[in-house]
Amino acid sequence: MVGKPEFIKRIEEREGVFSLLDFHRYTENLIKYLDEKKIKRVFEKGVVSNKGKAKWEEVIFETAQKFYFQVNTINVNGEDEYGLTIYYKPEQFNELIFLTTQLLKPFKDGTDYNGTTQTKNQ
């Protein structure tokens, strides 16, 4: 788990402490997937390469239910993987489980959201 982002800490100052769930790493681009699902980006941190290409290191999304999805890009052996942490209120736990089961269903059993099998370079 990566440390709690300042963005989340500022929300906690107003709304109280969030619980969190850490998910395993995904090899499919979660940032692109959540963008396609029209989930609102509320924070971005990235770098621009010397070739002028932007790469997001961290993006936080806010759902309609006020869940915050923090996606971190992690480079593992030259390949990008995506860590996911979700911040939520304890009373929202059942709703969170329902939402994530539906939202992340395409990633179940090593299948990416385009329906192809994920492979990892060894």
C-alpha positions in Angstrom: 0.0 0.0 0.0 1.1 3.5 -0.8 0.8 6.2 1.8 -2.5 8.0 2.1 -2.6 10.9 -0.5 -2.9 14.5 0.7 -6.1 14.8 -1.4 -7.8 12.1 0.8 -6.4 13.5 4.0 -8.0 16.9 3.2 -11.4 15.3 2.6 -11.0 13.4 5.9 -10.5 16.7 7.7 -14.1 17.7 6.6 -15.9 14.3 6.5 -14.0 12.0 9.0 -11.7 9.1 8.5 -12.1 6.7 5.6 -11.6 3.0 5.7 -9.7 1.5 2.8 -9.4 -1.7 0.7 -6.3 -2.5 -1.2 -6.7 -4.7 -4.3 -4.0 -6.8 -6.0 -2.2 -5.4 -9.0 -3.7 -5.4 -12.4 -1.8 -5.6 -15.6 -4.6 -4.0 -17.6 -4.7 -0.2 -17.6 -7.2 0.6 -14.8 -6.9 4.4 -15.5 -8.1 3.9 -19.1 -10.9 1.5 -17.9 -12.3 3.9 -15.2 -12.2 6.8 -17.7 -14.2 4.7 -20.1 -16.7 4.0 -17.3 -17.1 7.8 -17.0 -15.9 7.9 -13.4 -14.9 11.4 -12.5 -11.1 12.2 -12.1 -10.6 14.4 -9.1 -6.8 14.3 -8.8 -3.9 13.5 -11.1 -0.1 13.2 -10.6 2.1 12.5 -13.6 5.3 13.1 -15.4 6.1 14.0 -19.0 8.9 12.1 -20.7 11.6 13.7 -22.7 9.6 12.7 -25.8 6.7 14.8 -24.6 4.4 11.9 -23.6 2.4 12.2 -20.3 2.3 9.2 -18.0 0.0 9.2 -14.9 1.7 7.9 -11.8 -1.4 8.4 -9.6 -5.0 9.2 -10.4 -7.9 9.5 -7.9 -11.4 8.9 -9.1 -14.6 9.8 -7.3 -17.8 7.7 -7.8 -21.3 9.0 -7.5 -21.5 7.1 -4.2 -18.5 9.1 -2.9 -16.0 6.3 -3.0 -12.5 7.3 -4.0 -10.5 5.0 -6.2 -6.7 5.6 -6.1 -4.9 4.0 -9.0 -1.1 4.0 -8.9 1.0 3.0 -11.9 3.9 0.7 -10.9 6.7 -0.3 -13.3 7.6 -3.9 -12.8 10.4 -5.3 -15.0 9.7 -2.7 -17.7 5.9 -3.3 -17.7 3.2 -1.1 -16.1 1.0 -2.6 -13.4 -1.8 -0.8 -11.6 -2.4 -0.8 -7.9 -5.9 0.0 -6.7 -6.9 1.4 -3.2 -10.5 2.3 -2.5 -11.4 4.8 0.3 -14.9 4.6 1.7 -17.0 5.1 4.9 -17.5 1.9 7.0 -21.3 2.2 6.6 -20.8 2.0 2.9 -19.1 -1.4 2.9 -21.9 -3.5 1.5 -22.6 -1.0 -1.2 -18.8 -0.9 -2.0 -18.7 -4.7 -2.3 -21.6 -4.7 -4.7 -20.1 -1.8 -6.8 -16.7 -3.3 -7.0 -18.0 -6.8 -7.9 -19.9 -5.3 -10.8 -17.3 -2.7 -11.9 -14.2 -5.0 -11.6 -16.0 -8.2 -13.0 -14.2 -7.9 -16.3 -10.9 -8.4 -14.6 -11.9 -11.7 -12.9 -9.9 -14.8 -13.6 -7.1 -13.1 -15.4 -9.3 -11.7 -18.2 -8.9 -8.1 -19.1 -11.9 -5.8 -19.8 -11.7 -6.5 -23.6 -12.3 -10.2 -22.9 -8.7 -11.4 -23.7 -6.5 -13.3 -21.3 -3.9 -11.3 -19.4 -0.4 -12.6 -19.7 2.7 -11.5 -17.8 6.2 -11.5 -19.1 8.3 -13.7 -16.9 
